[in-house]
Amino acid sequence: KNKRRGIIVPWPEEFSKVDRTNTAGKRSVTCRQFDDLTRFIRRLCRTGLLVYTDEEDRNGIKGKRILWSGITMLEVSNNVVKPIIEYHNVECSWSTFVNDEDVEPEIFISHSWQQKYRDFVSNYEHLKEGRGLTATNRVWIC
């Protein structure tokens, strides 16, 4: 973990810019990496740092605070994951962004873009507990 502007962030300081565009089956994160991302998103919501952008303006909500209880998987992607990756001037998936090498998944977890992130996290936690997953187990979330 790194610290940027006083906030602990769940991504590495340096990035491997190796082209891994043809390794879709090996795009997993560890449970720890997913848990770190979730804590980061929750912190952004709690502190009011996460707000709706131009893409959501058609609904008249641009600039309004995104709440943990309402953020969807698509909003996490558009308002957290993609901006972080773009800021670092790389084009890749989150799993490629946080890992130095391709990581083969042990479990595949599917989601809907309209699903509430909080509900996804709850289902993930049940799966983690039921399967006895630890911080080092690898999941592919797609």
Secondary structure, DSSP 8 states (H G I E B T S, - for coil): -EEETTEEESS-SS------TT-GGGB-EEHHHHHHHHHHHHHHHHHT--B--GGGGGGT-TT-B--TTT-BHHHHIIIIIHHHHHHTT----HHHHH-SS-B--SEEE---TTSBHHHHHHHHHHHHHHHT--TT-EEEE-
